[in-house]
Amino acid sequence: MTSERTATDSEASLRSMATEEQRIKYERFFPGDDSLIGVRMGDVFNLARTALSMPVAELEALLESSTHEVRVGACSIMGKSATAKKVTSDRRQELYELYLRRHDRINTWDLVDLGAHQVLGHWLLDKPRTPLYDLARSDFWPERRSAIVATAAYLRRDETDDTLRIAALLADDGEEFVQKGVGWMLRYVGDVDRARLLVHLDEYAEKMSRTAVRAAIEKLDRPTRERYLERP
């Protein structure tokens, strides 16, 4: 682990890197989000690497920030710390518990993607995955996105069962960012087991959004893609 940093000095460091030019660039990706101050994500991630041993209380303080890049920093620290080579089981557990306890502050697609598979998925690798199914049934859409994105940890081990089951639960989800997460993970299912992806799509593609279907079939051959896209 790297040297300890506090939430206060981490936030101050991030604010010192902010530029108006970068803030304007973010308007394209985060329309209507006025919590961005204009720190390049590369700089946020580099700073996170210097704070992998940050105590949970300090991480929670970062999550409480009203500044988007500060919360990005918190989630980046959590994800990187949870998968660090020398991370302890106790550290992984406390990060997992923090992620679930403060999911109210992990409330955008990018924050979810920074920690769901590293913090949630990895902790549950050798445990029952019931918490992910609970998240998939949540009324809070970022929790539903966490449920499907967390399964990337299992796809990396060529395990597709949980991804497909959770994708089925979320097939007709009305939230765009959940649908995008479903399509994204199904695309990776195709990398592991193309036949199982096709079986899943034959059953659920008509319930899925067009965006999710396009993402799921991106790596398939053209005739197969056209077959799914021709469906109503």
N, C-alpha and C positions, 0 to 999 in steps of 0.2 A: 504493500500500500504506500501511497505517497504522503507527504507531510500534511498535517491537518490545517484546514482553513475554516474560517467562520462565515456564517451567512452574511454578516455585515461587510466584511472586506471583499467577499466574492461579488456582492451586488455593487459595491463601489467600483471594483475593477471593471465590471461589465458596463456600468454607466460611463466610465471614462473612455470606452471604446465606441460609443454610439455616435453615428453621424446622420445628418438629415438626409443625405443622399441614399443611404441604405434604408432608412425608414420609409422613404417614398417607394423604393423597389418592393418592399414587403406588401404594399397595398394591393399588388396583383395577386398574391397568394393568400392574403388574409384580409379580404375586403371587409370594411366596417370595423376592423379590430384596431381600436386606438390605444391598445396597451403596449404596442411595439415601440421601442425607442430607437431602433436602427443599429443593432449590433450584428455583425456578420456571424452566421451560424458556425463557421469554422473557428472563429475566435471563442465563441461560447463553448464549443466542444474541447478546444485546447485548454481552456481554463478548467473545465470539468476534470480533465486528466490530472490536474494538480491537487484535486480535492477528493480523491477516492475514499479516504478514511473519514470524511466529514461525519460527525455524529448525527444520529437521526433527528435530534432536536433542532440542529442547525439546518438540516435538509427540510424539515417541516417549516421552518421559518422562511426558507427560500420559496417553498410552495405557496406560502401565504402572500407572497409579493403580488402586487397588482401589475407588475411588469412582465410581459410575456417572455422575454429572453431570460429573465431570472428563473422563471419556472422551467424553461427549457434546460437551463443549467442544472437545476435540481434533478430533473428526470434523466438527463445525460449522466450525471454522477451516479444515480441509482442503477441505471442499466450497465454502465461500465464496471461499477463496483461489484454488482451481483455476479458478473462473469469473469472477474479478475482471477488470475491463476492461483493466487494465494488467499483468496477470500475464504473465510471460515463459515461453517454452517450457521453459527449464531448470527453473523452479519447478514447472510442471505435471508434468514428468517425475519430479522428485524426490518429489512428493506421490503420484503414481501408484505409484512403487516402494515408498514407505513403506506405502501402503494394502495392497499385496499382501504385503509382507514381514511386516507385523504384523497380518495378518488374524486371528491368534489372539486379539487384543485387541478386534477389531471383531466381537463375538460375540453380539450381540443384534439383533433386527429393527430397532430404532430407530437403532442405530449404523450399520447397513448403509444405511438409507434416507437418512441425512444425507450420505453421500459417494459411493455407488456410481455414480450417473449423472453427478455432477459431476467426480469424480476419475477413475474408470475409463472411463465412457462417453465423456466429452469427450476424453480423451487418445487414445482409439482411433478418433475420428471419421474421421481421414484415414489410418488404419492397418489392417492385418488385425485382425479381431476374434477371432482364434484364442484369446487368453487368456480370453475370456469362456466359450468352449466348454470350455476346461480347467476353469474354475471350476464350470461346470454339472455336471461329472462328479466333483466333489470329494466325499469322504466327510464333509466338514465342512459342515453345512447352511447356516451364514451365508455361506459362499462360493457356494453354489448360489443363495441369494437375491440376492447381489451380481450374479451373472451375469444374472439376468432384470431386476433393477431398473436395472442399468447401461444397458439398452437404451432407457430413457426418453430418453436423449440423442439417439437416432436417430428415435424417434417424434416428437420436437419438430421434426424435419426431414421428417416424413411418410414415413419409411423404416420399413417393417414387417418386412422379411425376417428380421433377426436376432432380433427379439422372437418371431416365430412359430416359428423353428427351435429356439430355446432353450426356449420354452414346450412344444414337442413333446418335447424331451429330458426335461423335468421333469413331464410330464403326470401320471404316476403316482407322483410323489415322495411319500414317506410323512410328510414333515415339514409340519406345519400352516403354519408361517411361510413356507415355500417356496411352498406352494400359494396362500397369500394373495398373495404377490408375483406369481405367475403370473396369477391372476385380475385383479389390479390392472392389470398391463401389458396384458393382453388387452382390458380395458375401453377403454384408450386406443387400442389397435389399431382398435377399432370407431369411434372418433372420426375416424381417418384413412381407414379403408377397411372399411366395414361388411361388404361382400361377402366379403372375405378372412377376417374374423373368423368369419362364419357357416360358411365352408368348413372352417376350422380346428376349430370346435366340432363340426361334423358328424363329423369324424374322431376327435377326442380327448376330447370331453365325457364319455364313459362312463368314461374312465380317470381323469379329474380328480375331486378331492374336491368335495362339494356346496358347500363354502365358496368354492372357486375358481370354480365355474360361476356361482354367484350373483353374485360380483363381476364376472365377465366379461360377464354379460348385463344388468347393472344399467340401462344406458341404452337397451336395446332395447325395442321395443313389447311390450305385454302378451301378445298371442298367441304371439309368438316366445319370450318368456321362459317361458311356460307349457309350450311344446313341449319345451324343454330340461329343465325341472324335472320333467316327467312321466317322464323316462327313469329306469330303475332305477339 
